[in-house]
Amino acid sequence: MSELKTIIHKAGEVIDFETVFVENQGLRGEPKKIGRVERVDYTTSVYEDGVTHPKYCNVYLPYCYDPNDKDRKYNVLYYQHGNTCDPEIFAVPENRKLFDMLFESGEIDPCIIVSTTYYFDVTKDVEERRRSGQVPAGDGGWPHAKPNFYREVVEDIIPAVELRYNTYLTDASPEAIRATRDHRAFSGYSRGSVATWNIFHNDFAYFRWFAPMSCHTTAGHSIREEITPEQVLDYVQQPVREHPELPFFIFASNGYPNDVAPMTEQMKYIPKGEVFSYGTDPVKNNIFFALSDFTHTDLLVPFYYYNSLKVLFKA
């Protein structure tokens, strides 16, 4: 039996609207329905440095995925890890079980989960990457490379993954990727959450669903720069204003009080922006904020997914 704890932050307690988070310790159980992970290799040349970078992502396929069943199509959830991590974090069996248990009860519809990386080569400079995270990367966290990870996602990763598996994408054209945005979500944890806000800003036309976890948006600036609420609101509202015809949903999550405080501060005012409607109904609303009582580690991502995946892909 899953152990469930509902964490409700009442209006005015932390922010002036209610947040709800369900902690499901049952995810730590032993699954009977086992998924699998496959590696997908690809190359990218989007960084305008004259280099074609060989890269890979890990693709989690749920227990029910049958490559021969072409009639069953799957939604795709992209997961970008946090600082110092790599795409292997949920490929190892003891962590992959958290994804297996996510779908075990039937509460969450099975989807394909793709573990991406902004690092150019997770096999190089491993000790420094694991210590500081400051090795070559394309997300803006490395000052010596253009922050073109958002291009890599659309131009290279999406075609490499979604044309290989049973998804809704039929060809690699930008038009086809835009046409299938309803079936695609981008999420990320910590530094990967910063990347998620950047994907929202730059790739809004290609994704309908977004789940930033445990970090705020830097609004295109360095993580160390001071930014104003006006800059933040302009950054997150710009793509919506440019595409008012496109529906979307942001399911943001954070820990409290010992996680990333600037995210909670930003979520005091982002949902009040003129383009947003707060709530968990993806037909009526387009943004929600869930506050757990967790501290900070990527291994908590499936617990956040237990909440967000009850909303993502539901419209």
N, C-alpha and C positions, 0 to 999 in steps of 0.2 A: 504494500500500500504506500503510495506517495505521501511524504510528509509535506504539507503545504502550510505556509505562513503568509498571510496577506499583510503587507506593509502599506498603510495609508497615511500619507502626510496631508493633514487637513489644510484648507485654505487659511493662509496667514501664519501657519506654523513654520514653513520654510520659504514658500512663495505664496502668492495670494490666489492660487487655484489648487485644487486637489490633485494629488498624484497617487497612483495605485500600482503596487508591485507585488507579484505573487512569487514567493521563494519556494521552489519545488526541490527538496532534497532527494526526492525519488530519482532524479536524474543521475544520482551517484550509484544506482543499482546495477544489477547485471542483466543486460539485455538478452532477450530471446530472438529478437529480429535484428540481424546483423547486416549493416551496410558494408561498403568497401571504399577504398581510396585508390584513385588512379592518378598518375602523374601525366600532365600534358605539357610538352615542351613547345616553345615558340621562340621567335626572335622579334626584337623591336628596334626600330631606327628613328624613333620620334624625338630624340633628345638633341638633335641638331649639333652633334659633336663629331660627326663623321664615322661613328662606330655603330655596328650592328651588334646589339647585345643579345647573347643567348640566355633565355630565361625559362622558368617553368612555374606552373601553379599546381596545386593538388586539388583534385575534384572528388568530393565525397558523394557517393551514390547511395541513396537510401535502400533499405532491405528489399523494397518492391521493384526496384529498377530492373527492367528486362530490355536489353538492347534490341531484341527481336520484336518487341511490341511497339511498332512504329505508330500505332494509333494513340498510345498514351503519351501525352506531352507533359513536360515538367517545367515548373517555374524555377528560376535560377536566382539564388542568393549569393552575392559576392561578399566575402569576408576579408578585410584587410587587417592584419595583425598590428600589434603595437610595437613600440621602440624596443630594439634588441632581439625581437623574435624572428621567426621565419615561417614559411608555409608548412613546415612539418609539425607544427604545434598540435594540430588535431588529426594528424596522420598516424601517430603512434597509438597502439591499441588501447593503452590505459586512458588516453584522452579521447580517442574516437568514440569510446563507449558513451560519452556524454551526448554526442550527436545521436547515437543509436537510441538511447533512452528518451531523447527528445521526441522521437516518432513512435516509441513503443506503445504508448497508451491510446493512440489514435486521436488525441486532442489536437495535434498539430499535423496539418497536411504535409506529406512527404515532399521535399523539394531537393534539388541539387544544390550543394554548397561548395563554392569555389574559394580556396584559400590562395590569395594573391600576395605579392610582395612588391614594395617600392624599391627595395635594394636591388642593385644591378647584379650582384653575385653573392648569394648567401653562403657560398662555400669558401669565399676568400675572406681574409682578415676576421676569422670567426671569433677569436678572443676579443678583439676590439669591438666588434658588433655586439657581442653578448655583454660587454662591459659598459659601453657608452651608447651604442647605436650609431655612432658617428663614422660611418663608412659610406662609400658612394651610393646615392639613392636619388630617385627622381621625383619625390613628393614635395620638394621645397625644404626639406630638413637637412639638405646637404648643399652648402653654398656654392659648390663648384659645378653644379649641373642645373640645367633648366628644369623648372617644376612641371614637367610635361607628363607626369604619371596619368593624368586624366585622359590624355591622348592615347597612351599605351593601352588603357583599359578598353576604349572603344575600338581603336584601330587594330589591335593585336589580340588581346585576351578574349574579348567576347566572341569574335569569329573562331578562334582556335578551340574554344570550349563548346559553344552552342551549336556549331555545325558538326561537331563530333558526336554529340549525344542527342537524345530525343527531347528536343526543346521546340519552341515556337519559331525559331529563326530559320529562314530558308536560304538566305544568301548573305554575303558579307558586306553588302552595300550599306551606306549610312541610312538610306531610306528604309531598308528592311529592319535595321536595328531600331530606328525610331518607331516603326510600325508595331514592334513587339515589346515596347517599353512596359506595358501593363504586366508582363510576365517576368520582370527583372527588378531586383533590389540590390542596393549597395549598402554595406554596413562596415563598420570598423571600430576597433577598440583603441583608446588612448591616442597615440600618434596616428593610428588608423582611423580614429574618429575625426581628427583634423582633416585627414584625407577624404573622409566621407562628406564633410561639409564642402570641401573643394570640388568633389564630384558633383554634389548638388548644384553648385554654382556654375560649373563648366559643362557638365554632361546631363543637365536637367532633361533635355529632349530625348535621352536614351534610357532613362530609368524613371519609373513611377514611384518607387518605394525606397525609403532611406532610413537607416537605423544607426545613427552616431551614438557611441557608447563611451562614457567616461573621458570625454575631453570636448572643449569648446572649439568654436571656429576662430581662426586667427584672421579671418577676412582678407586672405591673400598676403598678409604680412608675416614677418618672422614671429615665432612663438614668444620671443623676448621683447617684442615691441609693444608699446601701449596702444590700445585701440579704443575708440569711443563707442558707446551704444549706437550712435548715428551711423558709424562706419559698419558696424555689425549688421544692423537692420538693412542698410543699403545693399550689402553684399548678399545676404540671404534672400532678399526680396527681388533683386534684379532679374534672375532668370524667370521668376513667376510673372513679373510684369512683361517680360519679353515674350512669354508664351502663355497668355491668360487662358487659352483654350485647353491646356494640358492639365489634367488632374494629377495630384501627387499626395503623398503622405510621409511625414517625418515622425518616426517613433524614437524619440531621444531618451536615453537612460543614463543614470549616474548613481554613484554611491553617495551616502550621506551619513555622518558629517566628515568622514575621513577619506574622501576621494578627491575629485578634481573640482575644487570650489569655484573656479571661474566659469565652469559649465553651468552650475546651478545659478550663478549670478546672471549669466546671459539668458537663462530660461525664465528669469523673472520678467523679461521684456520682449524676447523674440516672439512668443505666441500672441502678443498684443499688436504685432505688426498688421497693417491693413490687409495683407493678402492671406492672413491665417485665420483658421477657425479651430478652437481648442476642443478636443474630445477624442473618443476612440471609435467613432463610427466613420469608416472611410468613405461613406457616401455623403455624409454631411460635413465632416471635419477633415483637416489635413495636417494636424500636428498634435502630439501628446508627449508628456514627459513623465517617466516612471523613475521614482527614487527608491533604491534599495537601501539596505544598511550594510552593504559590502565595502570592503577595502579594494585595493587596486591590483588586479591580475587578469591577464587574458583568459585564464582558465574558467572564469566566471561567465564568459560569453554565452554558453548554452543556457544558463539561467536567465539571462536577459532575453535570449531568443524565445524562451518559453512564454514570455509576455508579448514581445513584439510580433511573433509569427501568428498570434491570434488575431492580428489586425492586418499585417502585410499580405498582399495578394487577395484580399477578401472582397474587393469591390468588383 
